[in-house]
Amino acid sequence: MTLFDDVSFVIRAKNRKTVFEKLTKPMTPTEISKELGLNIGFVSNILIELKKRKLIDCLSPNEKRHRFYKITKKGEQVLEATKKIGNS
């Protein structure tokens, strides 16, 4: 998978892109849901997709609630590339 496969994955869904961009600082799914006005289940599904691609990581994986997520180094490269192509 190339960098631009991941860029395409992120930008082809508006809500996925918005959630992804929020994770430049550690946040919980509940915080993201409230800030963006999105259903918590929808946010959780987006986080699962982004984590599978290693674009984000869970900072508190042993917690059942209040898990914090943040963009990984690979995710930072994808975020930077999305800005360069004018889709941010």
Secondary structure as a PSIPRED ss2 file (coil, helix, strand):
# PSIPRED VFORMAT (PSIPRED V4.0)

   1 M C   1.000  0.000  0.000
   2 T C   1.000  0.000  0.000
   3 L H   0.000  1.000  0.000
   4 F H   0.000  1.000  0.000
   5 D H   0.000  1.000  0.000
   6 D H   0.000  1.000  0.000
   7 V H   0.000  1.000  0.000
   8 S H   0.000  1.000  0.000
   9 F H   0.000  1.000  0.000
  10 V H   0.000  1.000  0.000
  11 I H   0.000  1.000  0.000
  12 R C   1.000  0.000  0.000
  13 A C   1.000  0.000  0.000
  14 K H   0.000  1.000  0.000
  15 N H   0.000  1.000  0.000
  16 R H   0.000  1.000  0.000
  17 K H   0.000  1.000  0.000
  18 T H   0.000  1.000  0.000
  19 V H   0.000  1.000  0.000
  20 F H   0.000  1.000  0.000
  21 E H   0.000  1.000  0.000
  22 K H   0.000  1.000  0.000
  23 L C   1.000  0.000  0.000
  24 T C   1.000  0.000  0.000
  25 K C   1.000  0.000  0.000
  26 P C   1.000  0.000  0.000
  27 M E   0.000  0.000  1.000
  28 T C   1.000  0.000  0.000
  29 P H   0.000  1.000  0.000
  30 T H   0.000  1.000  0.000
  31 E H   0.000  1.000  0.000
  32 I H   0.000  1.000  0.000
  33 S H   0.000  1.000  0.000
  34 K H   0.000  1.000  0.000
  35 E H   0.000  1.000  0.000
  36 L H   0.000  1.000  0.000
  37 G C   1.000  0.000  0.000
  38 L C   1.000  0.000  0.000
  39 N C   1.000  0.000  0.000
  40 I H   0.000  1.000  0.000
  41 G H   0.000  1.000  0.000
  42 F H   0.000  1.000  0.000
  43 V H   0.000  1.000  0.000
  44 S H   0.000  1.000  0.000
  45 N H   0.000  1.000  0.000
  46 I H   0.000  1.000  0.000
  47 L H   0.000  1.000  0.000
  48 I H   0.000  1.000  0.000
  49 E H   0.000  1.000  0.000
  50 L H   0.000  1.000  0.000
  51 K H   0.000  1.000  0.000
  52 K H   0.000  1.000  0.000
  53 R C   1.000  0.000  0.000
  54 K C   1.000  0.000  0.000
  55 L C   1.000  0.000  0.000
  56 I E   0.000  0.000  1.000
  57 D E   0.000  0.000  1.000
  58 C E   0.000  0.000  1.000
  59 L C   1.000  0.000  0.000
  60 S C   1.000  0.000  0.000
  61 P C   1.000  0.000  0.000
  62 N C   1.000  0.000  0.000
  63 E C   1.000  0.000  0.000
  64 K C   1.000  0.000  0.000
  65 R C   1.000  0.000  0.000
  66 H C   1.000  0.000  0.000
  67 R C   1.000  0.000  0.000
  68 F C   1.000  0.000  0.000
  69 Y E   0.000  0.000  1.000
  70 K E   0.000  0.000  1.000
  71 I E   0.000  0.000  1.000
  72 T C   1.000  0.000  0.000
  73 K H   0.000  1.000  0.000
  74 K H   0.000  1.000  0.000
  75 G H   0.000  1.000  0.000
  76 E H   0.000  1.000  0.000
  77 Q H   0.000  1.000  0.000
  78 V H   0.000  1.000  0.000
  79 L H   0.000  1.000  0.000
  80 E H   0.000  1.000  0.000
  81 A H   0.000  1.000  0.000
  82 T H   0.000  1.000  0.000
  83 K H   0.000  1.000  0.000
  84 K H   0.000  1.000  0.000
  85 I C   1.000  0.000  0.000
  86 G C   1.000  0.000  0.000
  87 N C   1.000  0.000  0.000
  88 S C   1.000  0.000  0.000
